[in-house]
Amino acid sequence: IVQYDEKFKAEDKAQRNTVSAKNVLEANVFTVKNSVQDEKLLDKCEKTMNHKLASNQMAEVEEYQNKQKELEKLCNPIISKLYQGAGPTIKEVE
């Protein structure tokens, strides 16, 4: 039994890491969608949800992390300006 547990311990950890990365990405997409009303940004969120979360259930941790970085790169400047009261458009940060 101990050998069995050790054999699958690494696989279980990898699976937990993948699920965690997926959950982080999914939570951030929902946060952005609920915070911003920019159509282009909302479209990016929808594409992220449809491609990486809904249709690609076998994605690896790195795929989720890369999508998370892409989303952050696009969203963070917009959200920062929104909190400063400037109300930027997506074109201002591209």
N, C-alpha and C positions, 0 to 999 in steps of 0.2 A: 504494500500500500504506500509506503514511504517513497519508493522509487516511482510509482505512478504519479504521486503528488508532485515530486520534483520535476518529472518529465513535462508535465503540463503547466507548471508554475509560470514559466516564461511566456508560454502561449496565452495564458490567462491575463498576465500583466500587459502584454501587447494589445490584447483585445480591450482591456479596460482603458488603456491609453487612447486607442482609436475611438472608442465611444465617448470618452471625455473630450477629445478634440472636436468631434462632431457636435457634441452638446454646446461647447463654447461657441463654435461658428454659428450654430442655429440660434442661440440666444442673442448673439450680436446682430444677426440679420433681423430678428424680430424687434430688437431695440431700435435699430436704425429706422425700420419701417414705421414704427410707432412714433418716432421723434421728428421725422423730416417729411416734408411734403413735396420734395423735388422729384419730378417724374423720372428723370434720368437715373437718379440715385435709387428710386424705388424699383425701376426696371432692373438695375444691377442686383438688387436684393432678390428679386424674383428669379432671375437667372441663376443666382447662387443657390437659392433654395431648390429650384427644379433640377439643376445639374448635379450638384455635389451632395445634396441631402436626400432628395426624393428618388432620383434615378440611379444613383451610384452608391448602393448600400455596401459595396465591398471595397470602398476607398481606404487607403492607408492613412496613417496619422499625418504624414508629410503633405498629402493632398489637402486635407482639411486645414492644416496650418498654413499652407500656401494660399488657399482661398481666403483664410482669415486675414492674412497680411495684405492681400489685394483689396479686400473690403475696408480694412483700416486705412490704407493709403488713400483711398477715395473718400471715405467718410469722415475721418478725423478732422481735416481742415474745415469741412462744412459744419460739423457739429460744434467745433470750437468757436467759429464765427457766430453761430446761432446763439450760443451761450453768452457771447459778448454783445449780442443785440444787433449785429450787423446784417443778419439775414442774407447770406451769400447765395449765389446760384452756383450750379455745378460748373458753369463756364469759368467762373472766377478762379477755380482751383485746378483746372486742367492745364 
